[in-house]
Amino acid sequence: MPATERDPLQNLRNVLPFRDLNHADLQEVCFLSHPRQVEADSYYFHQGDPALHVYVLTEGRIKLTQVTEAGHQVILRVAVPWQLFGIIGVLPEKIYPVSAQAIEDSRAIAWDGEALYRFAQHHPSILVNSMNMMSENLSEFQDLFRHLATEQVEQRLARLLLRLVRQVGRKVEQGVLIDLALTRQDLAEMTGATLYTVSRMLSNWERQGIVMVGRERIVITDNHKLVSIAEDLPPSLQKP
């Protein structure tokens, strides 16, 4: 267990696979872990790699990406501290379906997948909760790809910003800051759009007073209008 981690047991108790463990079991699962530090832009693992480890992020931000059959990279999720990723590693002989890249210098607690699987055989709640988490992730990714396939870019971008607000939003004087350094290229990848299209839409929304855009900084200034765009509401149903 990394010496620099200050009693992570309570935080781990809120991580779904470990939610039903008692204090002694949490201590034991912590003992099985080791620290992993990754610099900005480097990877914890790549899509298609053997799934050898399971991670819980403790510092920094990472993005989970997938390359589609058409060769486009799509950002599926941004993970923040005390979120688990790479859960597929708890199952034998699997491969990672996504890549995990650090957006900024990051630290994580890591478990050898085989060791965690052996431990989970004596604590079935870990496997049950892990399978539930995988099912939730699959449903989330299916919804995302359905949106990518069926919705207009404007809707997809609005939905993305609202999702980021829920994950990493922070209230500021002007509205809600998406507290994450994301470039317009990142937003384009996350919505399956071109850089030009995303830049044009953000500029248009800024003129309408919906967002304020800076270098790797977005503040949502009119959440109601953004929701209306995401839900594709007709003007008559939009809040003023």
C-alpha positions as CSV (number, residue, x, y, z in Angstrom):
1,M,0.0,0.0,0.0
2,P,1.5,3.4,-0.9
3,A,2.8,5.1,2.2
4,T,1.7,8.5,0.9
5,E,-2.0,7.4,0.9
6,R,-3.7,8.6,4.0
7,D,-6.1,5.9,5.3
8,P,-7.9,5.3,2.0
9,L,-10.3,2.8,3.5
10,Q,-13.3,5.1,3.7
11,N,-12.8,6.2,0.1
12,L,-12.4,2.6,-1.0
13,R,-15.7,1.7,0.8
14,N,-17.4,4.1,-1.7
15,V,-15.9,2.2,-4.7
16,L,-18.6,-0.2,-5.9
17,P,-16.7,-3.5,-6.0
18,F,-15.5,-3.0,-2.4
19,R,-18.7,-1.5,-1.0
20,D,-19.8,-4.6,1.0
21,L,-16.4,-5.4,2.6
22,N,-15.9,-5.0,6.3
23,H,-13.1,-3.0,7.8
24,A,-10.7,-6.0,8.1
25,D,-11.4,-7.1,4.5
26,L,-10.8,-3.5,3.3
27,Q,-7.4,-3.5,5.1
28,E,-6.6,-6.8,3.4
29,V,-7.5,-5.6,0.0
30,C,-5.4,-2.5,0.5
31,F,-2.4,-4.7,1.5
32,L,-2.7,-6.4,-1.9
33,S,-2.4,-3.1,-3.8
34,H,0.5,-1.1,-5.0
35,P,1.0,2.5,-6.2
36,R,1.1,3.5,-9.8
37,Q,2.1,7.0,-11.0
38,V,1.6,8.1,-14.6
39,E,2.7,11.5,-16.1
40,A,0.4,13.6,-18.2
41,D,-0.3,12.2,-21.6
42,S,1.1,8.8,-20.7
43,Y,-1.1,5.7,-20.4
44,Y,-2.1,3.2,-17.7
45,F,-3.0,0.8,-20.4
46,H,-3.9,0.7,-24.1
47,Q,-7.0,-0.7,-25.8
48,G,-6.3,-4.3,-26.7
49,D,-3.7,-4.9,-24.0
50,P,-4.1,-7.9,-21.7
51,A,-6.2,-6.8,-18.7
52,L,-3.7,-7.5,-16.0
53,H,-4.5,-4.8,-13.4
54,V,-7.5,-3.0,-11.8
55,Y,-7.1,0.6,-10.7
56,V,-8.6,3.2,-8.4
57,L,-7.5,6.8,-9.3
58,T,-6.4,8.8,-6.3
59,E,-5.0,12.0,-7.8
60,G,-5.3,13.7,-11.2
61,R,-7.7,13.0,-14.1
62,I,-7.7,10.4,-16.8
63,K,-9.7,9.8,-20.0
64,L,-11.0,6.5,-21.2
65,T,-10.9,6.3,-24.9
66,Q,-11.8,3.8,-27.6
67,V,-10.9,3.6,-31.3
68,T,-13.9,2.7,-33.4
69,E,-14.0,0.4,-36.3
70,A,-13.9,3.5,-38.6
71,G,-10.6,4.5,-36.9
72,H,-12.0,7.5,-34.9
73,Q,-10.9,7.9,-31.3
74,V,-13.8,8.6,-28.9
75,I,-13.4,9.7,-25.3
76,L,-16.0,7.6,-23.4
77,R,-15.5,9.0,-19.9
78,V,-13.3,11.2,-17.7
79,A,-12.3,9.6,-14.4
80,V,-11.7,11.6,-11.3
81,P,-10.1,10.7,-8.0
82,W,-11.6,7.7,-6.2
83,Q,-13.2,6.3,-9.3
84,L,-12.3,2.8,-10.4
85,F,-11.2,1.9,-14.0
86,G,-9.9,-1.2,-15.7
87,I,-12.4,-3.4,-13.8
88,I,-12.3,-6.0,-16.6
89,G,-8.9,-6.9,-15.1
90,V,-10.6,-8.8,-12.2
91,L,-11.6,-11.5,-14.7
92,P,-9.1,-14.0,-16.1
93,E,-7.7,-13.7,-19.6
94,K,-9.5,-10.5,-20.7
95,I,-8.3,-7.6,-22.7
96,Y,-8.9,-3.9,-22.0
97,P,-11.7,-2.6,-24.3
98,V,-10.5,1.0,-23.8
99,S,-7.3,3.0,-23.3
100,A,-6.7,4.9,-20.1
101,Q,-4.6,8.1,-20.6
102,A,-3.6,10.6,-18.0
103,I,-4.8,14.1,-18.7
104,E,-2.5,15.4,-16.0
105,D,0.0,13.9,-13.7
106,S,-1.9,11.1,-11.9
107,R,-1.6,8.6,-9.2
108,A,-3.6,5.4,-8.7
109,I,-3.9,2.4,-6.4
110,A,-3.4,-0.8,-8.6
111,W,-4.2,-4.4,-8.0
112,D,-2.8,-7.4,-9.8
113,G,-5.9,-8.8,-11.5
114,E,-5.2,-12.5,-10.6
115,A,-4.5,-11.6,-7.0
116,L,-7.7,-9.6,-6.7
117,Y,-9.6,-12.4,-8.4
118,R,-8.3,-15.0,-5.9
119,F,-9.3,-12.6,-3.1
120,A,-12.7,-12.1,-4.6
121,Q,-13.3,-15.8,-4.7
122,H,-13.5,-15.6,-0.9
123,H,-15.5,-12.4,-1.0
124,P,-18.2,-13.0,-3.7
125,S,-19.6,-9.5,-3.3
126,I,-16.6,-8.1,-5.1
127,L,-17.3,-10.2,-8.2
128,V,-21.1,-9.5,-8.0
129,N,-20.5,-5.8,-7.7
130,S,-17.8,-5.8,-10.4
131,M,-20.2,-7.5,-12.8
132,N,-22.8,-4.9,-12.0
133,M,-20.3,-2.2,-12.6
134,M,-19.3,-3.7,-16.0
135,S,-23.0,-3.9,-16.9
136,E,-23.5,-0.2,-16.0
137,N,-20.4,0.7,-18.0
138,L,-21.6,-1.2,-21.0
139,S,-25.0,0.4,-20.9
140,E,-23.4,3.8,-20.6
141,F,-21.1,3.2,-23.6
142,Q,-24.0,1.8,-25.6
143,D,-26.0,4.9,-24.9
144,L,-23.1,7.1,-25.9
145,F,-22.5,5.3,-29.2
146,R,-26.3,5.5,-29.9
147,H,-26.2,9.2,-29.4
148,L,-23.2,9.5,-31.6
149,A,-25.0,7.5,-34.3
150,T,-28.4,9.1,-34.1
151,E,-28.1,12.7,-32.8
152,Q,-26.9,15.9,-34.4
153,V,-23.5,17.2,-33.3
154,E,-25.1,20.1,-31.4
155,Q,-27.1,17.7,-29.2
156,R,-24.1,15.5,-28.6
157,L,-21.9,18.5,-27.6
158,A,-24.6,19.8,-25.2
159,R,-25.0,16.3,-23.7
160,L,-21.3,16.0,-23.2
161,L,-20.9,19.4,-21.5
162,L,-23.8,18.5,-19.1
163,R,-22.2,15.1,-18.3
164,L,-18.9,16.9,-17.5
165,V,-20.8,19.3,-15.3
166,R,-22.1,16.4,-13.3
167,Q,-18.7,14.8,-13.1
168,V,-16.4,17.7,-12.5
169,G,-18.5,20.9,-12.4
170,R,-17.6,23.6,-9.9
171,K,-19.7,26.7,-9.2
172,V,-18.0,30.0,-10.0
173,E,-19.3,33.6,-10.2
174,Q,-20.2,33.3,-13.9
175,G,-21.9,29.9,-13.7
176,V,-20.5,26.4,-13.5
177,L,-16.9,25.7,-14.5
178,I,-16.0,22.4,-16.0
179,D,-13.0,21.9,-13.8
180,L,-10.9,20.0,-16.3
181,A,-8.4,21.1,-18.9
182,L,-9.9,20.0,-22.1
183,T,-9.0,21.3,-25.6
184,R,-11.5,21.7,-28.4
185,Q,-9.9,18.7,-30.0
186,D,-10.7,16.7,-26.9
187,L,-14.3,17.8,-27.1
188,A,-14.4,16.9,-30.8
189,E,-13.1,13.4,-30.0
190,M,-15.6,13.0,-27.2
191,T,-18.5,13.9,-29.6
192,G,-17.3,12.2,-32.8
193,A,-17.2,15.6,-34.5
194,T,-14.6,17.7,-36.3
195,L,-12.5,20.4,-34.6
196,Y,-14.0,23.0,-36.9
197,T,-17.6,22.0,-36.1
198,V,-17.0,22.1,-32.3
199,S,-15.2,25.4,-32.4
200,R,-18.0,26.9,-34.5
201,M,-20.7,25.7,-32.1
202,L,-18.9,26.9,-29.0
203,S,-18.4,30.3,-30.6
204,N,-22.1,30.5,-31.5
205,W,-23.1,29.4,-27.9
206,E,-20.8,32.0,-26.5
207,R,-22.5,34.7,-28.5
208,Q,-25.8,33.5,-27.2
209,G,-24.6,33.6,-23.6
210,I,-24.8,29.9,-23.0
211,V,-21.1,29.3,-22.4
212,M,-17.9,31.2,-21.7
213,V,-14.9,29.7,-23.5
214,G,-11.2,30.2,-22.7
215,R,-8.1,28.3,-23.3
216,E,-8.9,24.7,-22.1
217,R,-11.6,26.3,-19.9
218,I,-15.4,26.3,-20.3
219,V,-18.0,27.9,-18.0
220,I,-21.6,27.0,-18.5
221,T,-23.5,30.3,-18.0
222,D,-27.0,29.2,-19.0
223,N,-27.7,25.6,-18.0
224,H,-31.4,25.7,-19.0
225,K,-30.6,26.6,-22.6
226,L,-27.9,23.9,-22.7
227,V,-30.4,21.3,-21.5
228,S,-32.9,22.5,-24.1
229,I,-30.3,21.9,-26.8
230,A,-29.4,18.5,-25.4
231,E,-33.1,17.4,-25.3
232,D,-33.8,19.0,-28.7
233,L,-36.7,20.9,-27.2
234,P,-38.8,23.1,-29.6
235,P,-38.5,26.9,-28.8
236,S,-42.0,26.9,-27.4
237,L,-40.9,24.5,-24.6
238,Q,-37.6,26.2,-23.8
239,K,-37.3,28.1,-20.6
240,P,-36.5,31.8,-21.1
